Amino acid sequence: MKSILNKAIFLGIALVGFGINAQNRNLDNFQPQDQDGIGVFETRKDTVTTFDGVKVRVGGASTLQFQALDNENSGAVPLGEIGSNFNLATANLDLDVALYDGVRMHLRTYLSSRHHPEPYVKGGYFQIDKLNFISEGFLEDLMKKTTIKIGHMENNYGDAHFRRSDNAQTLFNPFVGNLIMDSFTTEVGAEVFYQCNSGLFGMIGFSNGKLNQNVKIANGTTGGAAFLAKVGYDKQINDDFRFRLSGSLYNTGYAPSVYLYTADRAGSRYYSVMQDATATSDNFRSGRFDPGFKNKITAVMINPFLKYGGLEVFGTVELTSGRALTEADRRKATQYAGELIYRFGAKENVYLGTRYNTVNAELASGDDVSINRFQLGAGWFMTKNILLKAEYVNQKYNDYPTGNLLEDGKFNGLVIEAAISF
């Protein structure tokens, strides 16, 4: 009862805040959370400030799926049976606050997610686009092209994380599921992003390489560090054609436990698809692949993006290596993905798309395995804030050893998703 009351009070405060700010919810240097945010990667730089005092923008998202998937494997280890029904509805609450001219705070809370029954904070950060709080016009020319982020935040590794579903915020993902090897993590750190008018951009950042923050000493240290870097080119060549190409690096030395491929507590969108029939708890990452790298990770991601009229192409090439804490030798994993989307209608409010995603990796057991996924999707923006999409998915597991749960495993079928974001 106490939990329900706390949630009701929390939601009431959020709705009151939303009502107060409903007339003008625009903020400087902010990515729209509706259809206008599609195709936005790093935050754009606004040339004219609108700051006239502290302003709070309350936003949020809600998503619900109907799942009709079939699953099977070799039968050596039986899979839990699944049927057709609705999944857990997920919800986000966003607070974005203009604190000063060129200084903004972002905070995202998962009100409902697959892994947690209670609300919890995903992460938050300060975004600095001007240094006027030091002195008026301080390093003004440099800051016209520079953005600084500091906090416990989503790492800017690769471009795929800009197009993934983040719990209930699913409008930017043209499909239902994220990539098989879903590189996403939130760590305490800082990033400096520099973008030129020519289209060239670069980013460097550091984090402490830890998802769960603590001061416990292990092996004589409280932890290590992760280095991030990104370079690329992004240019609207003419009214019809846009081209972007980026390359990213995520590298750690010693770290107690790195979560680059397991940090998403919101979980997979494919519920219970590859789960042991005898399991007493839900595998909230079902349908994804974790290479098991927890230490000394080196990951490189290359992402091309082209948009010509309504035709959109997005690719992912990811090469990664690392080891578990108990392993002496490093192992490798590679991921490739290609998306082809066609958006049409007067406001490109309807789209059709397909994605092929494959992962090849060496397991800790020494076995070389692969996973292939084909997705066929369609979506309709009923309004800029409401999206209805459907996806057919077919995923297969290859070369898993005899007796493994995923031996000759596969799942396929239809998922329908309805999403609201504001």
N, C-alpha and C positions, 0 to 999 in steps of 0.2 A: 504494500500500500504506500509506504514511504517513497519507494522508487517511482511509482506512478505519479505521486504528487509532485516530486521533484521535477519530473519530465514535463508535467503540465505547467508548472511555474516557469520553467525554462522556455517552453514554447510560447507561453503568453508574453514573456518579455521580448522574445524575438519578433512576435507579430506586432507588438506595440511599436518597436523600433522600426519595423518595416513600414508601418502606417505613417510614422512621422516623416520618413525620408522618401515616401512614395512619389512625390512630385518631381524630384530631381535626384536621380541616383547615379549620375555620371561622376567618375573620379578621373583625375589625371593619371596617365601612364598605367592604365588598367585594361586588362583583357575582358571584353564582354563575355558574360556567361550564358548567352543565348546563341542563336544561329550566327550572329555577327562575329562570334569568336572563332568560327571555323576558319582554318588556314592561318591563324595567328600562332606563332611559335613563341619566341621571347617577346616580352612586353614592348610595345611600341613606345617611342619617345614623343611626347607632346611638346610642341614648340611654344604654345601659349598656356600660361597657368590660369586656372580658375579658382585657386585657393582663396577663400575668404573667411577662414576659421575652421575649427575642428568639425569634421563631418563624418558620420557613421553610415555606412551602407550595409544593410542587412540583406543577405541573399541566401539561396539554398537550392536544393535539388531533391527530387524524389524519383525513384525508378522501380518498376515492377515487371517481372518476366513470367510468361507462361512457357513451360518447358515440356517438350514431347520428344525425348531422346531414347534410343535403345543402346544397350551396351553389351559387350561379350568379350570373352578371352578364351584361352585354351581349355579352361576348366580345371586345371591342376589345383588352382586356388580359386574357389568360387567367388564371383562378384555379387555384391548386393543387388537385388532387383530394384529397378526404378520404373515409374510409370509417368503418366502425363498429369501435370497439375501446376499450380502457381508456386513460385519461389518466394522467399522472404522479401518483402518490400524494403528497400534501403532508402536512407535519407541523409542529407548533409545540411549543415548550417554554416554559412560563411559570414564572417565579420571583416569588412575592409574599412579602415579608418584613415582619413586624411588628417595627419597630426600636425603637419607644418607644410609650408610651401616646398614641394619636392620630397616629402617624407611621408610614407604610407605604411600601415601595418596590415598584414593579412593573417587571418586565423580560420582554419577549417576544422570543424568538429563533425565526426560521424555520429549522427543520432541513432542510426540503426545500421548495422553491418553484419555480414555473415559470421564473423569470428567473435564479435563482442555483443552480449545482450544489453549492455549499457552504453550511454554516450561516452565518447572519449575523443581527445584531441588528436587529429592526424598530425598537425604541425602548424607552425606559424613563423613569420619572419618580418623584418623591417626591410622596406625597399627605399633606397635613397637615390633620387635623381637630381638633387641639388644639395649644395653644402652651405646654403644661406644661413643655417642655424649656427654655423661657425662665425661667419661674417657675411654681410650682403655682397653677393657676386664672387664669393671665394671659389677659385678655380672654375669660373663660369664657362670658359671655352672648353675645358676638358669635360665638364659634366654635361655639356650639350649632347655628348655622344656616349656617356658612361652611365651604367646602372650598377649599383651595389646592393647585394642582398646579404643579410645576416640573420641567422636564426636556426631553429630546428626544422628543417625544411626539405622539400623534395629536391633531390640533386638534379642539376641540369646536365645529365649524361644522355647523349643521343637526342634524337628528335621524336622517337616513337612514343615517349612519355607524354608528349603534347597531344597525341591522338588516342590515348588509351582511356578506358573508363576508370574514373577515380571514385569508387564506391557508387554513389548515386549520381555523380556528374558524368553522364554518358552521352551528351549531345555531340561531343567532338569525335567520338568513335563511330565510324560508319557501320561497324559490325557490333555484335553482341560481346564476343570474347576478345580478350587482349591476346598478345602474342604468346606462343607456347612457353618460351623462356622469357618471362616478363621481368625485364630489368627496371626496377623501381625501388627506391629506398628513401627514407627520411633520416638525415643525420645532422648533427650540430656542426655548422660551418659557415663559410662566407664565400661569395662569388662576386667577381668583377667582370661585367660584360661591356664590351666596347663595340659600337657599330658605326660604320662610316657611311656617308651619303652615296658612295660608289657601290654599296651592297656588301662589301667585305665586313666581316665581324669576327670577334674572338672573345674567348672567355677563359679565365683561370679561376680555380677555386680550391679550397682545402676544407676537409671535414675531419671529425675524429673517428670516422669509420664505424660508428656504433649506432644501432637502432635503439636499443634500450640503454638509457643513460644511467651510469652509476660510477662510484669512485672506488670500487673494490680493486684490490691489487691481485693480479694473476701473472705468474712468471716474472715477478719483480716490477710490473708496470700496471698502470690503470688502463692502458690501451695504446693504440697506434694512431695512424693518420691515413687519410686518403687524399690523393691529388686528382683533381679534375681539370680537364682542358677541352676546349672546343674551338674550331676554326671553320669558317665557311663563307659562302656567298649567297645572298638572297636579293633578287632584283625583279621588279616588275618591268619587264623589257618593253612592253607596249600595253595597250588597253586589253589585249586578249591573252598575252603570254607572260607567265611568271616562272622563274627558275630559281631553285634553291639547292645547294649541295653543302652538307656539313660532315665533319669528321670529329669524333669525340673520344676521349680517353678517360678511364677510371682506373686508378692504380693504387694499391695499398702495399705497405710493408707488413710488419707484424700487426695483427689486430686480433683480439680475443675471439671474435665471431662476426664475420661480415655477412650482411643480409641482402646483397645486391639482387638476388633472384627469389628471395623469400620474405621481403619486408612488407608486402601488401597484405595487411590484416583484413582488408575488405573481402578477400577471397575470390575464387574463380566464379565466372558466370555459369559454368556448367556444373550443376549440383549433383554430387554423389555418383558421377559417371563411372569412375574407376576405383571403387572402394571395396575392401574385403567384406564379405558377407558377415563375418564374425566380429567386425569392428564395433566397438561400443560408443565411439564418438565420430563426429563428421569430419572427413578430410576436406577442410575448407579450401584447399588448393587443388582439388581434383581437376584433371584436364591440363594442368601445367607441368613443366619439367624443371626440377631443381638439380643442377649439376653437382651440388654438394660442396662447392668451393666456399670455405670459411676463412681462408687465410692467404695472404700474398696473391691477391687477385690482380690480373692485368686484363682489362676489357677494352676493346676498340669497337666503335660502332660508326658506320658510314650510312648516311641517309640522303638519297636524291629525292627531290620533290619537283614536279612539273605540273603546271596547270595551264591548259590552253582552252579558252572558252569554258565550257562546262566539263571538259575532260580533265581528270586528275590522276596523276601517277605518283605513288609513294613507295619507296623501297627501303629495306633494312638489310644490311650486311653486318653481322656481329661475330667477332672473333674473341674468345675469352679463354683464360687458363687460370688455374689455381690449384689449391689442395685443401683437404680437411686438416685440422690441427694434428691428427694422428698419422697423417700420410707424409712420407719422406719425399715423394716425387710429385711433380705437377702433372695435372691432366688438362686436356683441352676439350672445348665444346664450340661448335659453330652454329650460327643461326642465319637463315635467309628468309626474307619475306617480301612479297610484292603485292601491291594493291592497285587495282584499276577501278576508278569511280567515275561515273558520268552523272553530273547534276544538271537538271533541266527544270523547265517551268519559268514563269516570269521572274521569280526571285530565287531560282535554283532551289526550290523548296521540295523537290522530289529527286531521288537518286537511285541508281542501280550500281552494284559493285561486286567485285570478286577479289578474294585474297588467297594466295597460296603461301604456306608457312612450313618450313622444315627445320629440324634440329638434328645434328649429328654429334654424338658425345661418347667419351670413354667413361664408364662407370668406375667407382672405386674398386669393384670386383675385377676390373680388367676387361670386361665385355664392352664391345663397341655396339652402340644401339642408335636407332634413328626414330624420329616421330614426324609424321606428315599430317598436315591439316589443310583441307579445302573448305573455304567459306563462300557462300553466295548470299548477298544481302540486298535489301531494298529498304528505303526509308521515305517518310512523308512528314515534313514540317507542317503541322496543322496551323501553327502560329510560330513566331520566332522563338517561343519558349516551350513549345510542346512538340515532341517528336515521337512518331510511331514507326518502329522498324521490325523487320523480320529477317531471320537468317537460317539458312540450311548449312549444317556443319557436318563434316566427315573427317574423323581423326583416327589414324592407325599407328600402332606401336610395332616396330620391327626389330628382330634379332635379340629380344630379351631372353635371358637364359631360362631353361626348363625349371618349372616350379615357381617362377616369379609371377606375381600378381598380374603384371602387364604382358606376359607371354601371349603373343597373337591377339593382343587387346585392340579394341576399337570401340568407338561410339559414333552415332550419327543420328540426325533427325532435325527437327525444327524448333527454334526458339523465337518467341515474339516478345518484344520489349517496348514498354511505354515509358517515356521519360519527360520530366518537367524540370526546367532550370531557369532561375531568375536572378 
